[in-house]
């Protein structure tokens, strides 16, 4: 290769043009070399342009005129010493790790050179900042001629990517359904331009009913089980005001990050066995920060035969119905512990005398009713067992689970209360109906109906007949996660 060494190339005529090479040729400028103009004409090597060094700086260094640097302060503050300034010199700095607010980048003056007219070092403190400085003169020194932030760039669209449970799609949305314990694994957290939040449906396991206590003269009935706590958010779809569960929606979706989220699906409580008498509360369901509480057990039927206080319904996501007792009973308190919006309602109370009747368990939307004869008659059976409270009906956006009714699917219905009898003949009055959303029906001559699995439906109350009977079991819960995965 030939080499030509000259100090100046001039055109052959005044104001002529000098051409370097042919079209498509590449001219290489060695590292450290600079190209300048004469200060009076914009042209090749115009003042203010920097050539970027793509070797990321992770420690203190001295800048070189004409070069831009990507500075990574993840490991701590970095000092950048500016070169001795000559008019037209240029330096550029960019926040590589979007971390300048946490660990600063310090621009250190060289000698008496000023920065923006100030005889002090300058500190870069904004995440994502990028600036270009040009040295002007001894009065002002280095002056910022250009600045920006990474957030001002066009944001690329990114969507959540995840696995876990049974995954289905609905248009541009993905739905993960968990009917048992599992893990929701997020491999891409997306961004606001695509999706980075998820909606959820978290239903707890429901409470069970106690046994129907049997004596020579009375066949006592137990209260219906309270529904599992019901919590959900509605941001990725329109929740119409006509949806029964609409008042319980949260408008705050959950932001996810790349990690695995443990999913707990609460089991429905087993019914009380003969001789054990008592039912139990359902188990909690959870996803991320959302915890739904298990439904309260129904009170046992015994008119004071059982342990004091066990005739009343227990508190929980929704409260259990009170059992049949001579002094009357009360239902358990729903939304315990309290959350907003509420996760469930109270259970109804029971009574005893003539025909023993128990209260209905609370549902997500409607409280369980008192047993008939307690001042709260329920058509068409004004003196039977209390009805279970209705659960929450929501749009089908969360998939084909729950109890279908019209255009909605229902969860967390309370169990109906049992209706016992005196003497040796069955009673005339039926047990209370279970609430829509998986609640079991109460009985007047044997075990009540168990709650429906994966709905959080409460157990129907039981009545002793021809000996003691097992209490009904509560329905298990469910967890569903919904998010946008494409456009």
C-alpha positions as CSV (number, residue, x, y, z in Angstrom):
1,X,0.0,0.0,0.0
2,X,1.4,3.5,-1.0
3,X,1.5,6.3,1.6
4,X,1.3,10.0,0.8
5,X,2.5,12.5,3.4
6,X,1.5,16.2,2.9
7,X,0.6,19.1,5.1
8,X,-2.1,20.6,2.9
9,X,-4.3,19.7,-0.1
10,X,-5.5,22.6,-2.2
11,X,-7.8,22.8,-5.3
12,X,-6.2,23.8,-8.5
13,X,-8.5,26.8,-8.9
14,X,-9.8,29.4,-6.4
15,X,-13.0,28.2,-4.6
16,X,-12.6,24.8,-6.3
17,X,-13.6,21.4,-5.0
18,X,-11.3,18.6,-3.8
19,X,-12.6,15.1,-4.0
20,X,-11.2,12.3,-1.8
21,X,-11.6,8.9,-3.3
22,X,-14.5,7.4,-5.2
23,X,-18.1,6.7,-4.2
24,X,-18.3,3.8,-1.8
25,X,-14.8,4.3,-0.4
26,X,-14.2,4.2,3.4
27,X,-11.8,6.5,5.1
28,X,-10.5,5.4,8.5
29,X,-9.5,7.9,11.2
30,X,-7.1,6.4,13.8
31,X,-8.0,6.3,17.4
32,X,-7.1,9.6,19.2
33,X,-7.0,11.6,15.9
34,X,-9.4,14.6,15.7
35,X,-11.0,16.4,12.8
36,X,-11.7,20.1,13.1
37,X,-12.9,23.0,10.9
38,X,-11.6,26.6,10.9
39,X,-14.2,27.8,13.2
40,X,-16.1,29.8,10.6
41,X,-17.8,27.2,8.4
42,X,-19.9,24.2,9.2
43,X,-18.5,21.3,7.4
44,X,-16.4,18.2,7.8
45,X,-15.6,17.8,11.5
46,X,-18.2,20.3,12.7
47,X,-17.8,21.5,16.3
48,X,-20.0,19.7,18.8
49,X,-19.9,16.2,17.5
50,X,-18.4,13.4,19.6
51,X,-17.4,9.9,18.5
52,X,-18.7,7.3,21.0
53,X,-16.4,4.9,22.8
54,X,-18.5,1.7,23.2
55,X,-16.2,0.3,25.9
56,X,-18.4,0.9,29.0
57,X,-16.6,2.8,31.8
58,X,-17.0,1.3,35.3
59,X,-14.5,3.3,37.2
60,X,-12.9,6.8,37.4
61,X,-11.2,8.0,34.2
62,X,-10.0,11.0,32.3
63,X,-12.0,12.0,29.3
64,X,-10.4,12.8,25.9
65,X,-11.6,15.5,23.6
66,X,-14.0,14.5,20.9
67,X,-15.1,11.3,22.6
68,X,-18.5,10.2,24.1
69,X,-18.5,7.7,27.0
70,X,-21.1,5.3,28.4
71,X,-20.7,5.4,32.2
72,X,-22.0,2.5,34.5
73,X,-22.3,3.5,38.1
74,X,-23.8,0.3,39.3
75,X,-20.7,-0.4,41.5
76,X,-20.6,3.2,42.9
77,X,-19.9,6.8,42.1
78,X,-17.6,7.6,39.2
79,X,-15.4,10.6,38.6
80,X,-14.8,11.8,35.1
81,X,-11.9,14.3,34.8
82,X,-12.4,16.7,31.9
83,X,-9.5,17.4,29.6
84,X,-7.8,20.8,29.5
85,X,-10.2,22.8,27.4
86,X,-9.6,24.4,24.1
87,X,-12.3,26.3,22.3
88,X,-14.4,23.8,20.3
89,X,-13.5,20.7,22.3
90,X,-16.4,18.4,23.0
91,X,-17.1,15.7,25.6
92,X,-20.3,13.5,25.9
93,X,-21.5,11.3,28.8
94,X,-24.5,8.8,28.9
95,X,-25.9,6.9,31.8
96,X,-25.4,3.3,30.8
97,X,-27.2,1.5,33.7
98,X,-29.9,4.1,34.3
99,X,-28.4,4.6,37.8
100,X,-27.1,8.1,38.1
101,X,-29.7,9.0,40.8
102,X,-28.4,6.2,43.0
103,X,-24.7,6.5,42.3
104,X,-23.7,9.8,40.7
105,X,-21.4,10.7,37.9
106,X,-19.1,13.6,38.9
107,X,-17.6,15.8,36.2
108,X,-14.2,17.0,37.6
109,X,-12.7,20.3,36.4
110,X,-9.3,20.3,34.9
111,X,-7.3,23.0,36.6
112,X,-9.1,26.4,36.5
113,X,-11.5,25.4,33.7
114,X,-15.1,26.2,34.6
115,X,-18.3,24.3,33.9
116,X,-21.2,26.4,32.9
117,X,-19.3,29.5,34.2
118,X,-19.0,27.9,37.7
119,X,-15.6,27.2,39.3
120,X,-17.0,23.9,40.7
121,X,-17.4,20.3,39.7
122,X,-20.7,19.2,38.2
123,X,-22.8,16.2,39.4
124,X,-25.1,14.2,37.1
125,X,-28.0,12.9,39.2
126,X,-30.8,12.0,36.8
127,X,-31.3,8.3,35.8
128,X,-30.8,7.8,32.1
129,X,-29.2,11.2,31.5
130,X,-27.1,11.9,28.5
131,X,-25.3,15.3,27.9
132,X,-22.9,16.8,25.4
133,X,-20.5,19.6,26.6
134,X,-18.5,22.0,24.4
135,X,-15.6,24.1,25.7
136,X,-16.3,27.7,24.7
137,X,-13.9,30.1,26.5
138,X,-12.3,30.8,29.9
139,X,-15.4,32.8,31.0
140,X,-17.9,29.9,30.7
141,X,-15.7,26.9,30.1
142,X,-17.6,23.8,29.4
143,X,-21.3,24.5,28.3
144,X,-24.0,21.9,27.8
145,X,-25.1,22.0,24.2
146,X,-27.4,18.9,24.2
147,X,-29.1,16.8,26.8
148,X,-31.7,14.1,26.9
149,X,-33.0,11.0,28.8
150,X,-33.4,7.4,27.8
151,X,-37.1,7.6,28.7
152,X,-37.6,10.1,25.9
153,X,-36.7,7.5,23.3
154,X,-39.4,5.5,21.5
155,X,-40.4,2.7,23.9
156,X,-40.5,-0.8,22.4
157,X,-43.7,-2.7,23.2
158,X,-43.2,-5.7,25.4
159,X,-45.8,-8.1,26.9
160,X,-45.9,-10.3,29.9
161,X,-44.8,-13.9,29.2
162,X,-45.6,-16.5,31.9
163,X,-46.4,-20.2,32.5
164,X,-48.3,-22.1,35.2
165,X,-51.7,-23.6,35.9
166,X,-54.0,-24.3,32.9
167,X,-53.4,-21.6,30.3
168,X,-56.0,-20.5,27.8
169,X,-56.5,-17.5,25.6
170,X,-59.3,-15.0,25.0
171,X,-58.5,-12.6,22.1
172,X,-55.4,-10.7,23.1
173,X,-55.5,-12.0,26.7
174,X,-54.1,-15.0,28.4
175,X,-55.8,-16.7,31.4
176,X,-54.0,-19.0,33.9
177,X,-56.4,-21.1,36.0
178,X,-55.2,-22.8,39.2
179,X,-57.5,-25.4,40.8
180,X,-54.8,-26.5,43.2
181,X,-51.4,-25.2,44.4
182,X,-48.9,-24.2,41.8
183,X,-46.5,-21.5,40.6
184,X,-47.1,-18.6,38.2
185,X,-43.7,-18.2,36.6
186,X,-43.0,-14.8,34.9
187,X,-40.2,-15.0,32.3
188,X,-40.8,-11.5,30.8
189,X,-42.4,-8.7,32.9
190,X,-43.3,-6.6,29.8
191,X,-43.7,-2.8,30.0
192,X,-46.4,-0.2,30.1
193,X,-46.5,0.1,26.3
194,X,-47.6,-3.5,26.1
195,X,-48.5,-5.1,29.4
196,X,-46.9,-5.3,32.9
197,X,-49.9,-5.8,35.2
198,X,-52.2,-8.7,35.8
199,X,-55.8,-9.0,36.9
200,X,-56.7,-11.7,39.4
201,X,-59.5,-13.8,40.8
202,X,-58.7,-15.3,44.2
203,X,-61.4,-17.4,45.9
204,X,-60.8,-19.2,49.2
205,X,-62.1,-22.6,50.4
206,X,-65.5,-22.6,52.1
207,X,-66.6,-23.5,55.6
208,X,-68.3,-26.8,56.3
209,X,-71.4,-27.7,58.4
210,X,-71.3,-29.5,61.7
211,X,-73.1,-32.8,62.4
212,X,-76.8,-32.8,63.1
213,X,-77.1,-33.7,66.8
214,X,-79.5,-36.5,67.6
215,X,-81.4,-36.9,70.9
216,X,-84.5,-39.0,71.8
217,X,-86.8,-36.1,71.3
218,X,-85.1,-33.7,68.9
219,X,-83.2,-33.9,65.6
220,X,-81.2,-30.7,65.6
221,X,-79.9,-29.0,62.5
222,X,-76.6,-27.2,61.8
223,X,-75.9,-23.9,60.1
224,X,-74.8,-23.5,56.5
225,X,-71.0,-23.0,55.9
226,X,-69.8,-19.5,55.0
227,X,-68.4,-19.0,51.5
228,X,-64.7,-18.7,50.8
229,X,-63.5,-15.1,50.6
230,X,-63.8,-13.5,47.2
231,X,-61.4,-11.0,45.7
232,X,-60.8,-9.9,42.1
233,X,-59.6,-7.0,40.0
234,X,-61.0,-5.7,36.7
235,X,-58.7,-3.6,34.7
236,X,-58.1,-5.7,31.5
237,X,-61.8,-5.8,30.7
238,X,-65.0,-3.9,31.2
239,X,-66.9,-5.0,34.3
240,X,-70.5,-4.0,33.7
241,X,-72.5,-2.5,36.6
242,X,-75.1,-5.2,36.0
243,X,-72.6,-7.9,37.2
244,X,-73.6,-8.9,40.7
245,X,-69.9,-9.0,41.7
246,X,-69.2,-5.6,40.2
247,X,-69.2,-3.8,43.6
248,X,-66.5,-6.1,44.9
249,X,-64.0,-5.4,42.0
250,X,-60.7,-3.8,42.7
251,X,-59.4,-1.3,40.0
252,X,-55.8,-1.9,41.1
253,X,-54.1,-4.5,39.0
254,X,-50.8,-6.2,40.2
255,X,-47.5,-5.3,38.7
256,X,-45.4,-8.4,38.1
257,X,-41.6,-8.9,37.9
258,X,-39.5,-11.8,36.5
259,X,-39.9,-14.4,39.2
260,X,-42.1,-17.3,40.3
261,X,-45.2,-16.5,42.3
262,X,-46.5,-19.3,44.6
263,X,-50.2,-20.0,44.2
264,X,-52.2,-21.3,47.2
265,X,-55.7,-22.7,46.5
266,X,-57.6,-23.2,49.7
267,X,-59.3,-26.5,50.3
268,X,-62.9,-26.7,51.3
269,X,-63.3,-27.7,55.0
270,X,-64.4,-31.3,55.8
271,X,-67.8,-31.8,57.4
272,X,-68.2,-32.6,61.1
273,X,-68.2,-36.3,61.7
274,X,-70.8,-38.0,64.1
275,X,-69.6,-37.5,67.7
276,X,-67.1,-34.8,66.7
277,X,-70.0,-32.4,66.0
278,X,-68.0,-29.4,64.7
279,X,-67.3,-28.3,61.2
280,X,-64.3,-26.2,60.4
281,X,-63.3,-23.1,58.5
282,X,-62.1,-23.3,54.9
283,X,-58.5,-22.6,54.0
284,X,-57.0,-19.4,52.5
285,X,-56.2,-18.9,48.9
286,X,-53.5,-16.5,47.8
287,X,-51.5,-14.9,44.9
288,X,-48.8,-12.3,45.4
289,X,-50.2,-9.8,48.0
290,X,-53.8,-10.9,47.6
291,X,-55.1,-13.3,50.3
292,X,-58.7,-14.5,50.5
293,X,-59.8,-15.9,53.8
294,X,-61.5,-19.3,54.2
295,X,-65.2,-19.3,54.9
296,X,-66.5,-19.7,58.5
297,X,-68.0,-23.0,59.7
298,X,-71.7,-23.3,60.4
299,X,-72.8,-23.6,64.0
300,X,-73.7,-27.1,65.2
301,X,-77.3,-28.0,66.0
302,X,-77.8,-28.8,69.7
303,X,-79.9,-26.2,71.5
304,X,-77.2,-25.8,74.1
305,X,-76.0,-29.4,74.1
306,X,-72.7,-28.5,72.5
307,X,-69.8,-26.5,73.9
308,X,-70.9,-22.9,74.6
309,X,-70.4,-20.7,71.6
310,X,-70.2,-23.5,69.1
311,X,-73.9,-23.1,68.2
312,X,-73.0,-19.7,66.6
313,X,-71.6,-19.5,63.1
314,X,-67.8,-18.8,62.9
315,X,-66.3,-15.6,61.3
316,X,-64.3,-15.9,58.0
317,X,-64.2,-14.7,54.4
318,X,-68.0,-15.0,54.7
319,X,-69.5,-16.0,58.0
320,X,-71.1,-19.4,58.8
321,X,-74.8,-19.7,59.7
322,X,-75.9,-20.2,63.3
323,X,-77.1,-23.6,64.4
324,X,-80.4,-24.4,66.0
325,X,-80.3,-23.4,69.7
326,X,-82.9,-22.7,72.3
327,X,-81.8,-19.2,73.0
328,X,-81.2,-18.5,69.3
329,X,-77.8,-18.1,67.6
330,X,-76.0,-15.6,65.5
331,X,-74.2,-16.0,62.2
332,X,-70.5,-15.5,61.9
333,X,-69.1,-12.1,60.8
334,X,-67.9,-12.0,57.1
335,X,-65.0,-10.0,55.7
336,X,-62.8,-11.2,58.6
337,X,-60.1,-10.0,58.6
338,X,-61.4,-6.9,56.8
339,X,-60.2,-5.9,53.3
340,X,-61.5,-3.4,50.8
341,X,-63.5,-4.1,48.8
342,X,-65.1,-6.6,51.1
343,X,-64.5,-10.3,50.5
344,X,-67.7,-11.6,52.0
345,X,-70.9,-11.2,54.1
346,X,-72.3,-12.3,57.5
347,X,-74.1,-15.6,58.1
348,X,-77.7,-15.8,59.4
349,X,-78.8,-16.8,62.8
350,X,-80.7,-20.0,63.9
351,X,-83.5,-20.8,66.3
352,X,-85.0,-23.7,68.3
353,X,-88.5,-24.6,69.4
354,X,-91.0,-26.8,67.8
355,X,-89.0,-27.3,64.6
356,X,-85.3,-26.6,64.9
357,X,-84.0,-24.4,62.1
358,X,-80.5,-23.1,61.4
359,X,-79.2,-20.0,59.6
360,X,-77.7,-19.8,56.1
361,X,-74.0,-19.1,55.5
362,X,-73.0,-15.7,54.1
363,X,-72.1,-15.3,50.4
364,X,-69.7,-12.9,48.7
365,X,-72.5,-10.4,47.8
366,X,-75.5,-11.2,50.0
367,X,-75.6,-12.2,53.7
368,X,-77.0,-15.5,54.8
369,X,-80.6,-15.2,56.0
370,X,-81.9,-16.0,59.5
371,X,-83.8,-19.2,60.0
372,X,-87.6,-18.9,59.5
373,X,-89.5,-17.6,62.5
374,X,-86.7,-15.1,63.4
375,X,-88.3,-12.1,61.9
376,X,-86.7,-12.5,58.5
377,X,-89.1,-14.7,56.5
378,X,-87.7,-16.0,53.2
379,X,-90.1,-16.8,50.4
380,X,-91.2,-19.5,49.5
381,X,-90.3,-21.1,52.9
382,X,-90.8,-18.5,55.6
383,X,-90.2,-20.9,58.4
384,X,-87.5,-23.2,57.1
385,X,-83.8,-23.1,57.3
386,X,-82.1,-19.9,56.4
387,X,-81.0,-19.4,52.8
388,X,-77.3,-19.2,51.9
389,X,-76.2,-15.7,50.6
390,X,-75.7,-15.3,46.9
391,X,-72.1,-15.3,45.6
392,X,-70.4,-12.9,43.1
393,X,-71.3,-13.1,39.4
394,X,-68.6,-11.7,37.1
395,X,-68.2,-11.7,33.3
396,X,-66.7,-14.7,31.6
397,X,-63.4,-12.9,31.1
398,X,-61.8,-15.2,33.7
399,X,-62.6,-18.3,31.8
400,X,-65.0,-21.3,31.9
401,X,-65.0,-22.0,35.6
402,X,-67.4,-21.2,38.4
403,X,-71.2,-21.7,38.2
404,X,-72.7,-20.4,34.9
405,X,-75.9,-18.4,35.1
406,X,-76.9,-16.1,32.2
407,X,-73.8,-14.2,31.0
408,X,-72.0,-14.5,34.3
409,X,-70.1,-17.1,36.3
410,X,-70.7,-17.2,40.0
411,X,-68.4,-17.9,43.0
412,X,-68.6,-17.9,46.8
413,X,-72.2,-18.8,47.5
414,X,-73.2,-19.5,51.1
415,X,-74.6,-22.9,52.3
416,X,-78.3,-23.1,53.2
417,X,-79.2,-23.8,56.9
418,X,-80.7,-27.2,58.0
419,X,-84.3,-27.6,59.3
420,X,-84.8,-30.2,61.9
421,X,-87.9,-31.6,63.6
422,X,-89.3,-32.8,66.9
423,X,-90.4,-36.3,67.8
424,X,-90.1,-39.2,65.5
425,X,-91.4,-37.8,62.2
426,X,-89.5,-35.6,59.7
427,X,-90.2,-31.9,59.8
428,X,-92.6,-30.1,57.5
429,X,-90.1,-27.4,56.6
430,X,-87.3,-27.8,54.2
431,X,-83.7,-26.8,54.6
432,X,-82.6,-23.4,53.1
433,X,-81.4,-23.2,49.6
434,X,-77.7,-22.7,48.9
435,X,-76.6,-19.4,47.5
436,X,-75.8,-19.1,43.7
437,X,-72.1,-19.6,43.4
438,X,-71.7,-23.2,44.6
439,X,-73.5,-23.0,48.0
440,X,-74.9,-26.4,49.1
441,X,-78.6,-26.8,50.1
442,X,-79.6,-27.4,53.7
443,X,-81.4,-30.6,54.6
444,X,-84.4,-31.5,56.9
445,X,-83.7,-35.3,57.0
446,X,-80.0,-36.0,56.7
447,X,-76.7,-34.6,55.5
448,X,-76.8,-31.3,53.7
449,X,-75.3,-30.8,50.2
450,X,-71.6,-30.1,50.1
451,X,-70.4,-27.0,48.4
452,X,-69.2,-27.2,44.7
453,X,-65.5,-27.7,44.2
454,X,-63.4,-24.8,42.9
455,X,-66.2,-22.2,43.6
456,X,-65.7,-21.5,47.3
457,X,-69.3,-22.5,47.9
458,X,-70.4,-23.1,51.5
459,X,-71.7,-26.5,52.8
460,X,-75.4,-27.0,53.3
461,X,-76.5,-27.5,56.9
462,X,-77.2,-31.1,58.2
463,X,-80.1,-32.5,60.2
464,X,-80.0,-35.7,62.3
465,X,-82.4,-38.3,61.1
466,X,-82.4,-42.0,62.1
467,X,-79.2,-41.2,64.0
468,X,-76.5,-38.6,63.7
469,X,-75.3,-37.5,60.2
470,X,-72.0,-36.1,58.9
471,X,-71.9,-32.4,58.1
472,X,-71.5,-31.3,54.5
473,X,-68.1,-30.2,53.2
474,X,-67.2,-26.8,51.9
475,X,-66.2,-26.3,48.3
476,X,-62.5,-25.7,47.4
477,X,-61.3,-22.4,46.0
478,X,-59.7,-21.2,42.8
479,X,-57.1,-18.7,41.6
480,X,-57.2,-17.2,38.1
481,X,-54.7,-14.7,36.6
482,X,-55.4,-12.7,33.4
483,X,-53.2,-10.3,31.4
484,X,-52.6,-9.0,27.8
485,X,-50.0,-11.1,25.9
486,X,-50.3,-9.6,22.4
487,X,-51.9,-6.7,20.5
